[in-house]
Amino acid sequence: GADDLIRQLAGAIKEEGTPEGSAAAPLPPPPVAVASAPKKEKDRKWSRDEMDQLHKALLRFPAGTQERWHKIAEHVGSRNDGECQRKCAEMKNNFAATATGMHADQST
């Protein structure tokens, strides 16, 4: 389901060199484009197909890939590199917040 997709995406966007179980540093903001997209375009909801394509692209172009976000955006087809990077950062933050709330008290 959706939770599985989010877990898979979070794993695919995990930064290289981050030790297992530690929080990764937040992604830096994407570079500002000279001509920004209209607000309507920025707020457009991601479709299931776009999310599937994003997931496949993240697996195909792991961290360290040259021009990674450009290649990911080309694979998604309907989003630019900044939108893809922002969506991944959003999902990573949402997953981290959810995972933090899921930890059971292990002091017993």
Order of alpha helices (4+ residues) and beta strands (2+ residues): alpha-alpha-alpha-alpha-alpha
